[in-house]
Amino acid sequence: MDKFDIVTEPAYKLIRATLSGFFDGATVAQFGRAVQMASAGMGCQSGEHLLLVDTTRCALQAQDVVGAFQALITDSPLKSKRIAIVTGSSLSRMQVRRILVRDQAMMFDNAADAEQWVLTGTLGAQAA
């Protein structure tokens, strides 16, 4: 797998992204374009698609990369209705907290809770 892999589930207007390794600004921009293309490819307008991101195979990122991800979330033309991010270590959770700068974005320890929330907007008993 490259630095990221994207799979769409048009029936749910869902984009699943898996990230790994270290990113640089150019890779963050490529990821952003890929998410936008996936959303447009499903015929979604801004605020219609859901984004589930697995970062459990990501390394800690440089501060400029964290900033690039923050900008990506706030400046994307086709914004996600909800963003769920599955994290790994406690240090990566700290970085993700800085990236999640908008409402309707949450961080999870496991994929099942993240998927439930991103699809329904409600937390399961484990996550609550």
C-alpha positions in Angstrom: 0.0 0.0 0.0 1.1 3.5 -0.7 0.8 6.2 2.0 -3.0 6.1 1.6 -5.7 3.9 0.2 -9.2 5.0 -0.6 -12.3 2.8 -1.1 -15.8 4.2 -1.7 -19.1 2.7 -0.7 -21.6 4.7 -2.8 -24.7 3.1 -1.2 -23.7 4.8 2.1 -21.9 7.8 0.5 -18.9 6.6 2.5 -15.2 7.0 1.8 -12.9 4.7 3.7 -9.3 5.9 3.9 -6.4 4.0 5.3 -3.2 6.0 6.0 0.3 4.7 6.8 3.8 5.9 7.4 5.1 9.4 7.3 3.4 12.1 5.2 4.7 15.3 3.7 2.8 18.3 2.4 2.6 17.0 -1.1 1.2 13.7 0.0 -1.4 15.4 2.2 -2.4 17.4 -0.9 -2.6 14.2 -3.0 -4.8 12.6 -0.3 -7.1 15.7 -0.2 -7.5 15.5 -4.0 -8.2 11.8 -3.9 -10.9 12.3 -1.2 -12.5 15.1 -3.3 -12.4 13.0 -6.4 -14.0 10.0 -4.5 -16.8 12.3 -3.2 -17.5 13.8 -6.6 -17.3 10.4 -8.2 -20.2 9.3 -5.9 -22.2 12.4 -7.0 -22.0 14.0 -3.6 -22.4 17.7 -2.9 -20.6 19.3 0.0 -21.8 17.9 3.3 -23.1 14.7 1.9 -20.3 12.2 2.0 -19.0 10.4 5.1 -15.3 9.9 5.8 -13.8 7.0 7.9 -10.0 7.3 8.3 -7.9 4.6 9.8 -4.6 6.0 11.0 -3.5 3.0 13.1 -0.5 2.4 10.7 0.6 6.1 10.7 3.7 7.3 12.3 3.8 10.6 14.3 3.7 13.4 11.8 5.8 16.6 11.6 4.0 19.8 12.7 3.8 21.1 9.2 2.0 18.0 8.1 -0.5 18.3 11.1 -1.1 21.8 9.9 -1.7 20.6 6.3 -4.3 18.1 7.5 -6.0 20.8 9.6 -6.2 23.0 6.5 -7.4 20.1 4.4 -10.4 19.6 6.8 -11.3 23.2 7.0 -10.7 24.3 3.3 -11.9 21.3 1.3 -14.6 22.4 -1.3 -16.6 19.1 -0.7 -16.7 18.8 3.1 -17.6 15.6 4.8 -20.9 15.3 6.7 -19.1 13.4 9.4 -15.4 12.4 9.9 -14.4 9.4 12.1 -10.8 8.8 12.7 -9.4 5.5 14.1 -6.2 6.1 16.0 -3.4 4.0 17.3 -1.0 5.2 20.0 -1.8 7.9 22.6 0.7 10.2 20.9 -1.1 9.9 17.6 -4.4 10.6 19.4 -2.9 13.9 20.6 -2.0 14.8 17.0 -5.4 13.9 15.7 -7.1 16.0 18.4 -5.2 19.0 16.9 -6.4 18.1 13.4 -10.1 17.7 14.3 -11.0 21.3 14.2 -14.6 21.1 13.3 -18.0 19.8 14.5 -19.1 16.4 13.3 -15.5 14.9 13.6 -14.6 12.3 16.2 -11.7 10.1 17.1 -12.1 6.4 18.1 -9.9 3.6 19.4 -11.6 0.9 17.2 -13.0 0.7 13.7 -16.4 -0.8 14.8 -17.3 2.3 17.0 -16.0 4.7 14.3 -18.0 3.0 11.6 -21.2 3.0 13.7 -20.9 6.7 14.5 -19.9 7.8 11.0 -22.8 5.9 9.4 -25.5 6.8 12.0 -24.3 9.8 14.0 -24.8 7.8 17.3 -22.3 6.3 19.6 -22.5 2.6 20.6 -22.5 1.5 24.2 -18.7 0.8 24.1 -17.8 4.3 22.7 -20.3 6.2 24.9 
